[in-house]
Amino acid sequence: MSELSYLSRITLKPQIADSSHLALLIAGNGYGMHRLLWDLFPGRDGQRRDFLFREEREDRQGGDRRRPMFYLLSPEPPSQDSPLFRVESTQYQPQLRAGDRLTFKLRANPVVSRRQPGRKNSVNHDVVMDSQHQLLCQLCRAAGLPDSGDKGDKLARLGQLDGDRLRHLLPTELADQAELSGGGMLPLQQLLRRQVDQALFDWLELRAERNGFQLAGNALEATGYEWRPLPEKGRNAGFSSVDYQGALTVTDPERFTRMLHQGLGKARAFGCGLMLVRRL
């Protein structure tokens, strides 16, 4: 029998959402939202809160405003007595077999670990920024140009090269995509976008194998990249998130079910890692 959890749909009570600015204050505030959701599990002060959550946007009837709505997955049902939230919960115990095909939605924090000179431990880097940095540095070095400075500096240096030379410097997988039908080459910014898309796909594909599922690559979308600051943790603290959506096939039901309950990737305390699935 698979593990039992509770999947809850949590919305602000109408009187709170309609008569105060609370909805605006908590929207997108992953750190503050996690602390508010803690209060739905009374009697656990000082204990670890093992739940996942995801923020959505709910259309307000009769108007064009949108207010936050949350899906929360927890090992015990949240309290129904919150002064802020309306809580609707149901038991969550997916029964899955190898070969089952599902659609999924996942808000994830894709990072890659890289060693840095002089540091004992690897450092996590945002996959989107890292993939662009790696490609631009590679192109600059291949062209005999300095690879120092920020993204804009590298783009400016590479922009001085003619299309033919730049195309010859590209990695094989991008060089084939760079050609336009009428000759010439795609702008470097578009090639960076393709590099990012591939890096995001690779990040999820690697974790798919570890967690008992296989992606249907032609159906995968990765959108909504966003940097989410955490001022409570420091001036420059924060994390990035990406919204994945697509289809998958279950290959190992036990590992896949464990992932559904435990989450995927980092920043789970800030609204990442909860995969919502539905049968095809």
C-alpha positions, 0 to 999 in steps of 0.5 A, a space after each residue: 500500500 502506498 504512503 498516505 498523505 493529505 492534499 489540500 486546497 487553501 484559499 484566503 477567506 473571502 472577508 480577508 481577501 476582499 477587505 484587506 491588502 493581505 492577499 497582495 502582501 503574501 503573494 509570491 512571498 514564499 518565506 512568509 507563506 511557509 510561516 503562515 502555513 505552519 499555523 495550520 498544524 497546531 501543536 507542532 511548535 519547534 518540530 519540523 514541518 514536513 509539507 510541500 506547497 505550491 502557489 497558484 492564482 485564483 480568478 475572482 468571480 465578478 472582477 479582474 483581480 486574482 488572489 493567491 490559492 495554494 495546494 499543500 501536501 502534508 502527512 497529516 490534515 491541516 486544521 480547518 479552524 484558521 482565521 485566515 484560510 479556507 481549507 479543503 482536504 482529501 486523502 492522497 494515496 496514488 495507486 500507480 503501476 509501471 507504464 502509467 502515463 500522467 500529465 504533470 505540473 511542477 514548480 522547481 528550483 533548478 540548480 547545478 553544483 560546480 566546484 570553485 577554486 579555493 573552496 572545499 564544497 561545491 557551490 550551487 548555481 541557477 541553471 538558467 544563468 549558469 547555462 548562459 554563462 558557460 556558453 558565453 565563456 566557451 565562445 569567448 575563449 574559442 574566439 580568443 576573447 576575454 571571458 571576464 565580465 558579466 553577460 552584457 560584456 561577453 555579448 558585446 565582444 561576441 557581437 563584433 564577430 561576423 556570423 560565419 566565424 561565430 557559427 564555427 565556434 558554436 557547439 555542434 548541437 547549436 551550430 545545426 540550429 543556428 542556420 536560418 533558411 535564407 542564410 545567415 544566423 539566428 541572433 545570439 540571444 535566441 541561441 542562448 534561449 535554446 541553450 537554456 531550454 536544453 539545460 532545463 530539460 536536462 536538469 529534469 531528465 536527470 532527476 526523472 531517471 532517479 525518481 522512477 519516471 520518464 519524460 515525454 520530451 515532445 510535450 515538455 514546457 519550461 516557462 515562468 522563470 522568476 527570481 524570488 528574493 528572500 530579504 529575511 535571509 539577507 540582502 542578496 538572498 533568494 532563489 529562482 523557480 521554473 514552471 514545468 508542464 508536460 507528460 511522463 511515464 511511470 517506470 518505478 512506482 515505488 520511487 515515483 510515489 516517494 518523490 510525489 510525497 517528498 518533493 523534487 529539487 531544492 527550495 521546498 520550504 519556499 513553494 517548490 518541489 510539489 509535483 501535481 499529476 493527473 492520468 492521461 
